[in-house]
Amino acid sequence: MNYLTIIFTAMLASNFVLVKFLGICPFLGVSKNVKSAFGMGIAVTFVMTITCLITYPIYTMILVPLGVEYLEIIVFIFVIASLVQIIEIIIKKISKPLYNAMGVYLPLITTNCAVLGVAEICIAGDIVVDLLGAVTYGLFGGLGFTLAMIMMSGMREKLDTLSLPKPLEGFPVSMLLACFMAMAFNIFVGISF
């Protein structure tokens, strides 16, 4: 696959949140305002990109030659957990309000299935065939995650200014928004280069 295809696939056609339904917890939990959603999206993008940069070579150059591919999940989770700890320390030092806004969701990036999913997709060989492709997929997969987060938070902020029927307030309207966004993003699934 060429890199334009990888970019399109990662951001739109296989958007982790809206097409693959990975990373739903932070998508629904942190998308109450745009600033928090943007901060979470950038943190996830950074973790996804660095995860692909580290896990792809570890898998192809260490695990496969040694015949221990079955350890991939353990190794990948260790890499992701380490990266999240580093990011948590950096965000706490740089922006205390953003750190507080993310709350429990920042450490949850460690177990965010979208981050583990990007590493698994990269080693599967269907979309990515080299290190640059893996990093590109991780970067634009994270940007697609960020796009979904910002779109959702913008709509939720707008809905907070409207008067909704009591049964739709809060979580129900968020689920409806997520459903409509997922339907919209599924348009991209059939497009190929």
C-alpha positions in Angstrom: 0.0 0.0 0.0 1.2 3.5 -0.7 1.3 6.1 2.1 -1.7 8.0 0.9 -3.8 4.9 1.3 -2.3 4.3 4.8 -3.2 7.8 5.8 -6.8 7.6 4.4 -7.3 4.2 5.9 -6.0 5.2 9.4 -7.9 8.5 9.7 -11.2 7.8 8.0 -11.9 4.3 6.5 -10.7 2.4 9.6 -11.1 5.1 12.2 -10.4 3.4 15.5 -13.3 4.9 17.4 -16.0 5.3 14.7 -15.3 2.3 12.5 -13.4 -0.3 14.6 -15.1 0.8 17.8 -11.8 0.8 19.8 -11.1 3.4 22.4 -14.7 4.1 23.3 -14.0 4.7 27.0 -12.0 8.0 26.5 -14.2 8.9 23.5 -17.3 9.0 25.7 -15.6 10.0 29.0 -13.3 12.8 27.9 -15.3 14.4 25.1 -17.4 16.7 27.3 -15.3 19.8 26.2 -13.0 20.4 23.3 -9.9 21.3 25.3 -9.9 18.0 27.2 -10.8 16.1 24.0 -7.9 17.7 22.1 -5.5 17.1 24.9 -6.5 13.4 25.2 -6.4 13.0 21.4 -2.9 14.4 21.2 -1.7 12.2 24.1 -3.2 9.1 22.3 -1.7 10.2 19.0 1.7 10.5 20.6 1.4 7.1 22.3 0.1 5.4 19.1 3.0 6.9 17.0 5.7 6.0 19.4 4.1 2.6 20.1 4.3 1.7 16.4 7.9 3.1 16.2 9.0 0.8 19.0 6.8 -2.3 18.7 7.2 -2.9 14.9 11.0 -3.3 15.1 10.7 -5.3 18.3 8.3 -7.7 16.7 10.1 -8.0 13.3 13.7 -8.0 14.6 13.5 -9.7 17.9 10.3 -11.7 18.5 9.9 -13.3 15.0 13.6 -14.3 14.7 13.6 -15.8 18.2 10.3 -17.6 17.4 8.5 -16.0 20.4 5.8 -14.1 18.5 3.3 -15.3 21.1 4.8 -12.8 23.6 3.7 -9.8 21.4 0.8 -8.7 23.6 2.9 -8.8 26.8 5.7 -6.8 25.2 3.3 -4.4 23.5 1.5 -3.7 26.8 4.8 -3.1 28.6 5.9 -0.6 25.9 2.5 1.2 26.0 2.4 1.3 29.8 5.9 2.8 29.9 5.0 5.5 27.3 1.8 6.4 29.1 3.7 6.9 32.4 6.2 9.2 30.6 3.3 11.2 29.1 1.5 11.4 32.4 4.6 12.9 34.1 5.1 15.4 31.2 1.4 16.6 31.1 1.3 16.9 34.9 4.4 19.2 34.8 3.3 21.2 31.7 -0.4 21.6 32.2 -1.9 20.8 35.6 -5.5 21.8 34.4 -5.3 19.5 31.5 -3.9 16.7 33.7 -6.9 17.3 36.1 -9.4 17.4 33.3 -8.2 14.0 31.9 -8.4 12.5 35.4 -8.5 8.7 35.4 -8.7 8.6 31.6 -5.0 9.4 31.1 -3.7 6.3 32.9 -6.4 4.3 31.0 -4.5 5.0 27.8 -2.3 2.1 29.0 -5.3 -0.3 28.5 -6.9 1.6 25.6 -7.6 -1.0 23.1 -7.1 1.5 20.2 -3.4 1.8 21.2 -2.9 -2.0 21.4 -5.0 -2.3 18.2 -2.7 0.0 16.2 0.3 -2.2 17.2 -1.5 -5.4 16.3 -2.7 -4.0 13.0 0.9 -2.9 12.1 2.4 -6.3 12.6 -0.5 -8.1 10.8 1.0 -7.0 7.4 -2.3 -6.3 5.7 -1.9 -2.5 5.7 1.7 -1.9 6.8 4.8 -3.6 5.4 7.6 -1.5 6.8 8.6 0.7 9.8 7.8 4.0 8.0 4.3 2.6 7.2 3.8 1.5 10.8 4.7 5.0 12.1 2.5 6.6 9.5 -0.4 4.4 10.4 0.1 5.1 14.1 0.4 8.9 13.6 -2.7 9.1 11.4 -4.6 6.6 13.4 -4.1 8.8 16.4 -5.1 11.9 14.4 -8.3 10.1 13.3 -8.9 9.3 17.0 -8.3 13.0 17.8 -10.7 14.1 15.0 -13.4 11.9 16.3 -12.9 13.2 19.9 -13.0 16.8 18.8 -16.1 16.3 16.6 -17.9 14.6 19.5 -16.9 17.2 22.1 -17.9 20.1 19.8 -21.3 18.5 19.3 -21.7 17.8 23.0 -20.8 21.4 23.9 -23.4 22.6 21.4 -26.0 20.3 22.9 -25.3 21.6 26.4 -26.7 24.9 25.3 -30.0 23.4 23.9 -32.9 22.2 25.9 -33.4 18.5 25.3 -36.2 16.2 26.5 -35.3 14.8 29.9 -34.9 11.2 28.7 -32.2 12.3 26.2 -30.1 14.3 28.5 -26.5 13.2 29.2 -25.5 9.7 28.1 -28.4 8.9 25.8 -27.8 11.8 23.5 -24.0 11.1 23.6 -24.8 7.6 22.3 -27.0 8.9 19.6 -24.3 11.3 18.5 -21.7 8.5 18.4 -24.1 6.3 16.4 -24.7 9.0 13.8 -21.0 9.8 13.6 -20.2 6.1 13.1 -22.7 5.9 10.3 -21.2 8.9 8.7 -17.6 7.5 8.9 -18.7 4.1 7.4 -19.1 6.0 4.1 -15.3 6.0 3.8 -15.1 2.2 4.2 -16.1 1.4 0.6 -13.6 4.0 -0.9 -10.4 2.5 -2.3 -7.5 4.0 -4.1 
